[in-house]
């Protein structure tokens, strides 16, 4: 078949179950891939430009709008970068509660991705509603966990999409003791559910697809890095957020409205699997035990382990939120006073999809002169293309178009690309 | 696949330029999502899985603003295939936060961010759905909430028109008994001119409303801008208050233009 050149074009109008709009161009000539491009064409939304001239107090509400699924990541990253520049002494309460708030987003985003976006692929279903017919308990459990993540975000942000609670210096308000007691009960009750989720995720048959790549994630001296830590890579790199620019380069490829990132001239991975690869030694004991039981050997070079990595991180986030809420007290003030100063604010955190880096140049009145935001999905973009190329060769290019398309979609979904963040829809055009 | 029950309404969810946050009003319903999926037939909802953008639908929910040449054509197709079209969220009702580019030189911005500006297809303006096609109902908010969307869906399932609440956030504060942040703490709050629907979330935390639900009916922006001035806001800061999430909503646009005249004096 490969001797006879076929030229086939397949148009799948939208790639389902990703956040945003993108397309994949795949061309196979005489049994070889001659073109493979992940095209992101979510319309550019120019956030970096809107931010210019804005007062620091407006930034958390504005950057949230970059992404409906991970607004907390944007808010917390911006707030922390600015707080460091302004020399704000955050109350330990506020620091701890930022982490709890962030845990809520990990739980929500990861559970949404596992159950609504990724898992249907592995059960031959087109969507979660079909999956719910064959695995009703698992899907319902997932939706409950997702709802709990949202509730945790509500606690500090009054709503989970574009929450309104973060301010530079801490939070606008503090939840009452009664609400925290209620939340602790719910978190405790969710632990066995999250453990069962890990066992279920580990039982799903995944393709064998080992590849070599750099993992990049934040690393903290004692904790599993979420909102604080240095930037680490699997080759031993360990740098502060302010050195990001010197090691990671972004460039624009004409086929995408998201910028591509490289490390040492090569694609790299950010996100749950990269974090687990680098930081599994920082997991709490109980989570480590469940991970060991799952049989996942780390570091993993198989992106299909991403679903399990998300399940592990859900349990981790539940434990962490519970630990931090154990000795909760209502603070005297949920925020510290802020005096702006001119300079450059740099910060990064681990968004659900991976490293998120912000840089703001501020004037003396606390207004933005210029802003730069590097979201996780644009960092993963080059890696997704590389992964697709290697996976397809491993999978077999002679397989029918439908099988190739589904495989490509599965590979892409491993990254949980948030194309809204990176700028959205996946259209697959195969030519051979 | 089972044959659809004939009486279930066919529902589509479409996305234009947006953050995906309004679709989450459905995806974040928890177990209610499965109940909803039992009552309606989801014929197109890319993020949730079902894909059939050009299929006929009884109700199409549209998120996002029109901002590319392709969008112009796609929204016409959706209108043609939909009995009822409902715009959801700030992007779809006012052009959204990306409407801030309407006053800027978009081409210049593209050139500053992208090294291959010629490859970026983007219209000069980000516009609401109603600028292009007939919209049967608008749900304002950035983001719209689950309860808001369920109320709309339930109304439609019962065969009645969804209820529009264009009253002010202030009424929600009073109903909940939240102390007025403007009166009690001197905070410059957008509540007096902003549409209700969120439940006065910001004042519940002791902070200012920032207008994410867009203008309320009969919004007295002149009086509010004057009040902001008395509270010490510079004209430029007043402009920014009206030029944020719903910058292109005509009422906010006019209020900003008026405040801008103060900047030139």
Interface residues (C-beta under 8 A of the other chain):
Chain A: X12 X13 X14 X15 X16 X17 X18 X19 X20 X21 X41 X42 X43 X44 X45 X46 X47 X48 X49 X50 X53 X54 X55 X58 X61 X62 X65 X66 X67 X68 X69 X71 X108 X112 X116 X117 X120 X126 X127 X128 X129 X130 X132 X139 X140 X143 X144 X146 X147 X150 X158 X159 X160 X161 X162 X164 X165 X167 X171 X172 X173 X251 X252 X253 X254 X255 X257 X259 X418 X420 X424 X425
Chain B: X15 X17 X18 X19 X20 X21 X22 X23 X24 X25 X27 X28 X29 X30 X31 X33 X34 X37 X42 X46 X47 X48 X49 X50 X51 X53 X67 X68 X71 X96 X97 X98 X100 X101 X104 X106 X109 X110 X112 X113 X114 X115 X116 X118 X119 X120 X121 X122 X142 X143 X145 X198 X201 X202 X204 X205 X206 X207 X210 X212 X237 X240 X244 X245
